[in-house]
């Protein structure tokens, strides 16, 4: 399993990538506050995620992000999926 530091770095890369992709999709530069509003979280929390200082703590937050982006929670956290066999 991935260490916390690696998980934070992976989340940081993903958040920054998605922030840039979102701006490209709407063809307009947006602030972190606007990105936070889009995600439905306070700007202060999203800033911590973007700089790799913190990760979402609750499953509810992770599910909200995964739903917005259309990706699995496992992919957000870069962790292995449980064996589904």
C-alpha positions as CSV (number, residue, x, y, z in Angstrom):
1,X,0.0,0.0,0.0
2,X,1.1,3.5,-0.8
3,X,2.6,5.6,2.0
4,X,0.9,8.8,3.1
5,X,3.6,11.1,1.6
6,X,3.3,9.3,-1.8
7,X,-0.5,9.5,-1.6
8,X,-0.3,13.2,-1.0
9,X,2.0,13.7,-3.9
10,X,-0.2,11.6,-6.2
11,X,-3.3,13.6,-5.1
12,X,-1.4,16.9,-5.6
13,X,-0.5,15.9,-9.2
14,X,-4.0,14.8,-9.9
15,X,-5.7,17.9,-8.5
16,X,-3.4,20.2,-10.4
17,X,-3.9,18.2,-13.6
18,X,-7.7,18.3,-13.2
19,X,-7.6,22.1,-12.4
20,X,-5.8,22.7,-15.6
21,X,-8.0,20.4,-17.6
22,X,-11.1,22.1,-16.2
23,X,-9.8,25.5,-17.3
24,X,-9.0,24.1,-20.8
25,X,-12.4,22.5,-21.1
26,X,-14.2,25.8,-20.3
27,X,-11.6,27.8,-22.3
28,X,-11.2,30.3,-19.5
29,X,-8.7,30.9,-16.7
30,X,-10.3,30.4,-13.3
31,X,-9.1,31.0,-9.8
32,X,-8.7,28.3,-7.2
33,X,-11.7,29.7,-5.4
34,X,-13.8,29.1,-8.6
35,X,-12.3,25.6,-8.9
36,X,-13.3,24.9,-5.2
37,X,-16.8,26.1,-5.9
38,X,-17.0,23.8,-8.9
39,X,-15.9,20.9,-6.7
40,X,-18.2,22.0,-3.9
41,X,-15.5,22.5,-1.2
42,X,-14.1,25.5,0.6
43,X,-11.2,27.2,-1.2
44,X,-8.9,26.7,1.9
45,X,-9.3,22.9,1.7
46,X,-8.9,22.7,-2.1
47,X,-5.7,24.8,-1.7
48,X,-4.3,22.3,0.7
49,X,-5.1,19.5,-1.7
50,X,-3.5,21.3,-4.6
51,X,-0.3,22.0,-2.7
52,X,-0.1,18.4,-1.3
53,X,-0.4,19.4,2.3
54,X,-3.6,17.4,3.0
55,X,-5.9,14.9,1.4
56,X,-9.7,14.4,1.7
57,X,-10.3,12.7,5.0
58,X,-13.8,11.4,4.6
59,X,-15.1,8.8,2.2
60,X,-18.0,11.2,1.5
61,X,-15.5,13.9,0.2
62,X,-13.7,11.3,-1.9
63,X,-17.0,10.1,-3.4
64,X,-18.0,13.6,-4.2
65,X,-14.7,14.3,-6.0
66,X,-14.9,10.9,-7.8
67,X,-18.4,11.6,-8.9
68,X,-17.6,15.1,-10.2
69,X,-14.6,13.7,-12.2
70,X,-16.1,10.4,-13.2
71,X,-13.2,8.4,-11.8
72,X,-13.0,5.8,-9.0
73,X,-11.9,6.7,-5.5
74,X,-9.0,4.2,-5.9
75,X,-7.7,6.2,-8.9
76,X,-7.9,9.4,-6.9
77,X,-5.8,7.9,-4.1
78,X,-3.6,5.8,-6.4
79,X,-4.3,2.7,-4.3
80,X,-4.9,-0.9,-5.5
81,X,-8.4,-2.0,-6.0
82,X,-9.5,-4.9,-3.8
83,X,-9.6,-8.3,-5.5
84,X,-13.0,-8.5,-7.1
85,X,-12.9,-12.2,-7.9
